[in-house]
Amino acid sequence: MKKLIYLCLTALAVTACARMGNPDGGWYDDTPPYVVGSTPGDLSTDVRPKRVSIYFNEFIKLEDAQNKVIISPPQLEMPEIKATGKRVVVDLKDSLKENTTYTIDFGDAISDFTEGNPMGNYAFTFSTGKVIDTLQVSGYVLNAENLEPVKGIQVGLYDDLSDTAFQKKPMMRISRTDSRGHFVIKGVAPGTYRCYALQDADNNYVYNQKSEMIGFSHDTFEPSWKPDTRQDTIWRDSLHIDNILRVPFTHFLPDDITLLAFTSEQTNRYLLKTERTEPQKIGFYFTYGDSVPPTVRGLNFDADSAFVVESSLKNDTIYYWLRDSSLINQDTLRMEVQYMMTDTTELLISKTDTLDITPKESYEKRMKARQREIEAWQKDQDKKKKRGEPYDSVMPREMLRLKINPSGSLSPASIVTIESPTPLLRLDTAAIHLYTKIDTLWYDADYTFKPSPDNIRRYTLTADWKPDTEYSLEIDSAAFEDIYGTVIGPVKQGMKVKSEDDFSTLTVNLSGIEDTVAVILQLLNNSEAVVAQVSASDGKAEFDYLEPGRYYLRAFVDSNGNGRWDTGDYAADRQAEAVYYYHEETECKAKWDVTRNWNLTSRRRFEQKPSAITKQKPDKEKKLKNRNQERAKQLGKEYIEGKTGVRL
């Protein structure tokens, strides 16, 4: 009898275990959590306690509360937000303001603990006064330079319409942009407002650092609302629409506020770093340029005539090329450097630093590496000698190697650049020859050769390049000599100008802005790199000799006529120069003459930039998993509102 009972119990245990592990048992929890109560109640008035407790029907989790949960008005002292079991607790540390609506916007941060089903956008609201403010405003924040959506920047309102409020007072009500650059500010009272964006570095909700990205507008608005309807699509499955419903909703206005955010030019000047990555070159890197280069006084060497100075176009990067090989071989150069820097009052003052400049590799390491090269060369020559092959007894001196660009194929509009790796001591222009091939014979071709204004080591060569014609650029041996006595060998560079039939032309007719405004058009590739740039004239811009391909168009208003885009300055009440994108790709094919008519302002800024070149992609939207639908299909059943229907 005992044995029979034991066998029955064992069978029951095995059956129970089998049921627990059965993959076809039970349905998934596909329903999101919902609120069952709170303290204080949602939309409560005359609230005094600073703790908010929200209760849910199931265990929940809170994702990235620090970045996703927005409390408005903004809290100068960081609130404590935590989820425990079926409850979320928010402890406000700041004192509550009188007669103010508070909004705790959780966004999509709340989901159920087990399956991760998102609750959706959820906000909790209460008031310390008698009234709940329910108006909302929304819009977008874009990077002023490239119209990229700015993710995670704070956006706030002021009812103080003075220009100084942004720099002196914390924002009244705030939100934060999502991955589309979109924001919604909730709990707004009736009134007149201005809107600002701030990448707040010190969390004080005030613009007080030039390094902070900002967006501002002098436009004012009054929040309002109207009844409206929208279409909601009910999907039967991923391919078939079950129904399209017209759903009434409250439409809050304005809903298209657009702020173009920028970072002011950092005019404060200080020395970032010095480096000597190559033994013959010392680099000084500043945050901003100055018209006068630093003054260098050698402390363990004679600095008089010791350098060739190479400056960047903005004079914020300066290279000192050592002329003397004895100084190049000296591991430590101690120097006193005097330069201009910005003090705490933002005035330029003279500063003197004492620096020890050392190369990346010591002289000893360089000599050992050089000796290994010589030994390897000698070993190779010995092998040639034993095999009876031609060999050298003296290692040839390294030649100066010029970089010529472009090489090979040219367009009729090409400019050839010739760049030396080191500063030149001597250049014989008479030793530079350009030949053109006519029929089977070569003839001298006229050209213009001149130094580049932004690089002392670069030169440009231009010519009247004839389509479908061969050229030969030839430079005599020793025509270029650098400051170390290194010369070039003979150079012969063949080049072929393509036929006009190999290219496309693009004409852009502009409208939407005043004719007197200077506009520069840029042609971009799919990486958003500038392929070509032209100035519009009489509302028209033309791109000639385009390589066949797919391009995008960007335009900017060149307010100061310097030929480049410039950022804004809040202190000077200056917006960044306006930027526009043509909303579609433009395809150019060989032999095609393409025309585009572009009204720069016909589309709102946040609708202009093509998604193909928008780098800030929208985050994947959290959705209910609906795993029961798939499960029902596997079981051959129909799943309706959480219940199984008849077998199919």
Phi, psi and omega in degrees: 000314179300322180294321179295318178298318180299318180295321179295317179297321179296317179297319178297320180295317179296319179297317179298317179297321180296323179292322180296326182266005183288117182292346181263011179269143170066160178255152178288155173276100182260002183267137179286161176291158175218158185282133177249351178174168179200158174227115354292174179290150176301139182066022177288152176244168181055039182279137178243319181297149181261007177253132176242125177242127181240129186250141183239167183280350181207172179294136184232166173229151183243120186261125171048056184300326184299324183260331186268332183269123181247124178250128182230131003298156183297147182258118179290327174259126188301123177287161177257122182234123181213153177246129178224116178063242181258026187220144169245132181240129177241118177254113178275131183266330178287156174292143179284137179278148180289145174049049184230137174275128178253134178236126173251102185263110182274349183058231179252028186284342186259132174214165180286152190290323189278306187259347180076022177290124184286144177286337186094180181294122184226135177225141178248135186228140171211168182226145174273355179246203183270349189235141171260120176278126188241001181288157179222151169228153183210168181172209186221151170240123181239150173291123186298332185282325187222010178057025173287139172301136178261114183270136171080011179273145179283141177232130185221163180249151171228135168265351170277111188271008178285151181292338184275348184301320183298334183259354185236332185241144172294153177301148181283304179229145188226165170212184177220141183287150175268193184292345176267002185079009185271145178222155174224122177257120186254167176067037184269136178274156174303145181156189179244132189225162163241154183241141181223154173241144184211123170273087195283109184282328185246012174056038176248003176059029179225139177278106181223012177223131181295340180281352180279132175289136182223160169220135181215160177210143176274356178294140175248159181209159176241117181300143179210182178207163176207152174288142183208172176230153175224162179264127174248127181265126176259117183265133174286318173207194185291347184244337190242135177272129179273319182195156174238118185255145171261112188251124176288145177207165177270118183264111180270140182230150357285151180238013182226030175301129180234119178250131179259108189270146180210164171247127181299151177297132182277093183276349176294132186247125171208163184279118180285308182194164169235149178207157179226068182295329174246143186297334184266359186226129177246127182253133173246127184240118181249158177285340182205156185276172176210151184290338182248124179290161178301151175261127183248128174240121181286136178260332175236021176200165179270112184275351180296123179059024182275344190233154160251124186263130177238121183246149173286171183299324180266001181060026176263347174234125184229129177251136174250109179272123178285130181277320191270129180296330179295326176285325176299322182279353179276122187291322182239121175250112179266129185216155174253121186245124178248128182210169180266136178221165181268132178269188184294341178264010179066029173255146178283128177229160179278137178228143180237126177243146171255121188235145170251112184257120180238147180284164179297322177240136181290164179300321181298316179295321180294321179293323178295319178296320178295320179296323178294322177297316181296317181295320179295320178295315181298321179297320179293320179292324178297321178296317179298320181297316180295327180277358180077020180268160176299139181215166179251145177261343178237129181293124183294148179285144180294138182265158175282126184253117179274147175256115181250126184216135356281163177239150180088258185268140178234162167252163179299345180258008186291147170241122181272131177250141177237120186235135177262144179289341181225160179298146182268144172267326186212143178216121180259098182293337179291344181268006178259127184231138174237125181242147176239144183262121177241118190059248180247003185250153180255136181230155175297139177241141178287145178207165174240129182235124181208157179290149177281139184287343186251006181201119183289348181259002184242145179226154179242144178234121178238151180206167176276080186291123180270133179300147176056043183227144178267144177227159175225120176263119184231133180235129182293153177301139178069014178290332177246130176226129181272179186291351178257010177082006179278133184242165177273156167273181179296138181243134174220111184240111177278141181220144179233125176274127182292161177288153177299333179290348179277352187244170174237160173238149180228124176247130181242120176262120187260147173207176177099348176223168183294144182295336183281350182281132178281122183238134175247130179256139178238137175261126186245149171269186185286355172261005180069020173279145182283119179270321180206154181217132179221157175266138178284145178225125181054041177073018182221142175226140183233133175248116180257158174053053178273135172294139178304138181167185179251129186230167174231152183249133173230143178229148172220150179277117182271080188298323184259002174069024181266001175082006178219159180287139180236143180283178182261183181207114183293320182298327179268005182055046182237122175285159171296152180299136188295135181239142179225150175237138170285133195285352183234160172288148177242121180263130178240126179245156178304138180074359181271141168250107187259139178234135176234131173259119191232113170270108188299330188250010183288334178248146176293153188303320184285357177252004189270312191289127179298140182296334182297331180247008175279117185279326179277092182279150177297141175296152177294127183289135176289130180228158172297141186286329179051044182288342179292331177299312180294321181295319179297321178298319180296326181273356182072032181235168176255132181254118182232114175051044174084006180233147178277135178266207182286154177292136181285000000 
